[in-house]
Amino acid sequence: MADEDKLDTSMSTFGFGLLMGAADAVPGVSGGTIALIIGIYQKLISSITTCLDFVKDKFSSHSRSEFYSAFNFLFPLGCGMLCSYYLITKILVGSDDSPGFLRQNSTGPYIFSFFFGLVLFSIREPWRYVPTPEHKHYVLIVAGVLMVFIYTSLTLESDSDSKVMLIVGGALALTAMLLPGVSGALVLLTLGQYNSIASSFHGGDLEPLMYLILGGIIGLFTFVPFMNYLISEYIDNTMAMLAGLMCGSLITLWPWKAEYDGEGLSPNLGLNQILEDFTITSIFLTFLFFGGGIAASYGLKQLEVHKRS
């Protein structure tokens, strides 16, 4: 019976990883957002911290049981994320010869609109950790929005083959993957590496991926302990800031853009331009997918409730 419970737990965790990996494939959404919605965000950060501490302590025997417990959670979660990320990027990003749904003018608005609705409806999740809102919490929300706005306003030119930029991109991308409201895909898109990394991932070109992973490891050892400390000591302030980051990510997820197949961030279109460039049917379908994103957010929340009961 215990083995069956353990298998059920592993399969559920693998399923959570599938959801997180799918989110990480979309610029503006992160696996951290999904983890927050389904109620495993704090466990995710603490489990990674436990594994890092085990390595820092030179595999000390006194912390081995805690490491095994954290690893049994992170391994199926990571496997699910990798499987989902591979599949979703193949469908959404594709290749230069065969662009995915996210890179096509005919389907891009629908994908962005779905995740726009999902994130918008999920902003309340981190805010639940602020039982008595004060002025500082609202300031932190505004600060989070401004951080995303300033970052997405940057124009960064980079050589996608640069080893240094790949390491920097890996460190920033992994950090962003763990932050609700900021995605690793968004970081790579801003650095002009999103399409090339996705192509390398599917084409088996290991060299750029190894530099990216190296940067990710650096990001793990520097960011995760800091984030774990903030959650442990200042959870209300931390969650208020994360709510602001999620609000800011809506800038990136705005469905109507000037183009969808670019290497970097594309400007958002205003109302007049939307009415000129898109048909009424297309706009209606975009709102329909927006509703689907809201429904998906509600469904994920119900999944968390069912998991806790």
GIBEL-V113732 format. One record per residue. N is the residue number from 1. SS is DSSP state (2 for helix, 1 for strand, 0 for the rest). BURIAL is I if it has 16 or more other C-alpha atoms within 10 Angstrom, else O. Layout:
n->{N:N}
ss->{SS:SS}
burial->{BURIAL:BURIAL}
//
This chain:
n->{1:2:3:4:5:6:7:8:9:10:11:12:13:14:15:16:17:18:19:20:21:22:23:24:25:26:27:28:29:30:31:32:33:34:35:36:37:38:39:40:41:42:43:44:45:46:47:48:49:50:51:52:53:54:55:56:57:58:59:60:61:62:63:64:65:66:67:68:69:70:71:72:73:74:75:76:77:78:79:80:81:82:83:84:85:86:87:88:89:90:91:92:93:94:95:96:97:98:99:100:101:102:103:104:105:106:107:108:109:110:111:112:113:114:115:116:117:118:119:120:121:122:123:124:125:126:127:128:129:130:131:132:133:134:135:136:137:138:139:140:141:142:143:144:145:146:147:148:149:150:151:152:153:154:155:156:157:158:159:160:161:162:163:164:165:166:167:168:169:170:171:172:173:174:175:176:177:178:179:180:181:182:183:184:185:186:187:188:189:190:191:192:193:194:195:196:197:198:199:200:201:202:203:204:205:206:207:208:209:210:211:212:213:214:215:216:217:218:219:220:221:222:223:224:225:226:227:228:229:230:231:232:233:234:235:236:237:238:239:240:241:242:243:244:245:246:247:248:249:250:251:252:253:254:255:256:257:258:259:260:261:262:263:264:265:266:267:268:269:270:271:272:273:274:275:276:277:278:279:280:281:282:283:284:285:286:287:288:289:290:291:292:293:294:295:296:297:298:299:300:301:302:303:304:305:306:307:308:309}
ss->{0:2:2:2:2:2:2:2:2:2:2:2:2:2:2:2:2:2:2:2:2:2:2:2:0:0:0:0:0:0:2:2:2:2:2:2:2:0:0:0:2:2:2:2:2:2:2:2:2:2:2:2:2:2:2:2:0:0:0:0:2:2:2:2:2:2:2:2:2:2:2:2:2:2:2:2:2:2:2:2:2:2:2:2:2:2:2:2:2:2:2:2:0:1:0:0:0:0:1:0:2:2:2:0:0:0:0:2:2:2:2:2:2:2:2:2:2:2:2:2:2:2:2:2:2:2:2:0:0:0:0:0:0:0:2:2:2:2:2:2:2:2:2:2:2:2:2:2:2:2:2:2:2:0:0:0:0:0:0:0:0:0:2:2:2:2:2:2:2:2:2:2:2:2:2:2:2:0:0:0:0:0:0:2:2:2:2:2:2:2:0:0:0:2:2:2:2:2:2:2:2:2:2:0:0:2:2:2:2:2:2:2:2:2:2:2:2:2:2:2:2:2:2:2:2:2:2:2:2:2:2:2:2:0:2:2:2:2:2:2:2:2:2:2:2:2:2:2:2:2:2:2:2:0:0:0:1:0:0:0:0:0:0:0:0:0:0:1:0:0:2:2:2:2:2:2:2:0:0:2:2:2:2:2:2:2:2:2:2:2:2:2:2:2:2:2:2:2:2:2:2:2:2:2:2:2:2:2:0}
burial->{O:O:O:O:O:O:O:O:O:I:O:I:I:I:I:I:I:I:I:I:I:I:I:I:I:I:I:I:I:I:I:I:I:I:I:I:I:I:I:O:I:I:I:I:I:I:I:I:I:I:I:I:I:I:O:O:O:O:O:O:O:O:O:O:O:O:I:O:O:I:I:I:I:I:O:I:I:I:I:I:I:I:O:I:I:I:I:I:I:I:O:I:I:I:I:O:O:O:I:I:I:I:I:I:I:O:I:I:I:I:I:I:I:I:I:I:I:I:I:I:I:I:I:O:I:I:I:O:O:I:O:O:O:O:O:O:I:I:O:I:I:I:I:I:I:I:I:I:I:O:O:I:O:O:O:O:O:O:O:I:O:O:O:O:I:I:I:I:I:I:I:I:I:I:I:I:I:I:I:I:I:I:I:I:I:I:I:I:I:I:I:I:I:I:I:I:I:I:I:O:I:I:O:O:O:O:O:I:I:O:I:I:I:I:I:I:I:I:I:I:I:O:I:I:I:O:I:I:O:O:I:O:O:O:I:I:I:I:I:I:I:I:I:I:I:I:I:I:I:I:I:I:I:I:I:I:I:I:O:I:I:O:O:I:I:I:I:I:I:O:O:O:O:I:O:O:O:O:O:O:O:O:I:O:O:I:I:O:I:I:I:I:I:I:I:I:I:I:O:I:I:O:O:I:O:O:O:O:O}
//
